[in-house]
Amino acid sequence: MTLDIYTPFQLYSVMFDPRITISTSQWLDRFFPNRFLSTQEEIAFSQISGQRRIAPFMVPNAPGKPIYRREGETLKSFRPAYTKPKDAVRPTEMMALQPGELARRVGLMTPEARYNAEVVKIATFHRNAIQRLWDYMAAKVLLDGTLTINYYGDNGIATNSVTLDFGRDAGHTITLTGGSRWGDVGVSIFGNIQSWIDTMANADFGGSATDLILGSSAAVPFLADDEITLKMDNNFTNTTGVDINRGLIRTDPMNPFTYLGTLGTGLRVWRYAGPGSKFQNDDGSFTNIMDPRDALLISPSVDGIQAFGAILDGAANLQVYDIFVKMWDQEDPSARFIMSQSAPLMIPQNPNCTFRARVVA
């Protein structure tokens, strides 16, 4: 089309990178199937310790021996995090042509239509950002067994920092040192993984690992290891029923989880990399959600819960929502404010059903 706003020119195409809309919800979708809404400021859950005592041998003509023990119960409570992004739309900003109108990708709009469209865009932007925060929280509690929350006050100034510890055994977070790292001479990657699986299975409230997630750097020595190559099934069946052995790994820009194959019986192996494995900072830079040097074992028995506490806002009547959106008008100077609030907490009910190792330098 020909445009003549200032000087004649033609629009050939619209450049759009679909990766900017990528979802990182795989952590939530896979490992946090449960959802809990609470009207309280703190969320509690209990663990009942099981017992597997064996009856002792006793002399038949001697008095019996008491062996019954009442089950113990541990009560844990956590205060959810809180987020409340707030942005404004001002009438003066809606007088000029907006992106899309300038290049005639969309029809010219009235100032009122631009104003209303901007309100919807801000609310959508808030929701997407908050949902990415949920997924980041889910990933961090699975990776670390803890979650550090850095609170910010007015003008983005840091106020305080709180670390929630979900009680994962200290031995479920390890760092391999020089000479014992993956790729070092004499190191059995298969043996490492087997011992970590056993540690998970034998831990209090542990479970059987079903997924091994490898950072991009950790995947390199893993895939180059001869023992792994011999024991991992990486055959895939396509829609025609033909088995295909895949060689090079093609990173999907829209999905950070790439399936590598099965190791043993039922242990799915994934490579975690690509644009969807990062979150964007305020300054435009990117930070990895999972350290590329790490390997993470997970059992579905971690039984993750997407928990949400009360919205501390009178307009919400202290009710619980996953996201509560409110709008109000300011008279002078004129502006409409949109604020979205959420009190999320991603809880691994059984944190010992995860195991993280830093396997390369």
KARAUR-V504234 format. One record per helix or strand. SS is the DSSP state (a for helix, b for strand). FROM is the first residue (numbers start at 0). LEN is the number of residues. Records with the same first field share a line. If there is no record, write none. Layout:
SS: FROM-LEN  FROM-LEN
This chain:
b: 1-2  8-2  33-4  41-7  72-7  82-7  145-7  157-8  172-3  210-5  231-2  234-3  242-3  251-1  254-1  256-7  266-6  277-3  285-3  293-5  303-5  309-1  319-1  323-7  334-8  343-5  353-5
a: 17-4  25-6  90-4  110-34  153-3  169-3  188-14  215-9  225-6  274-3  299-3  313-3  350-3
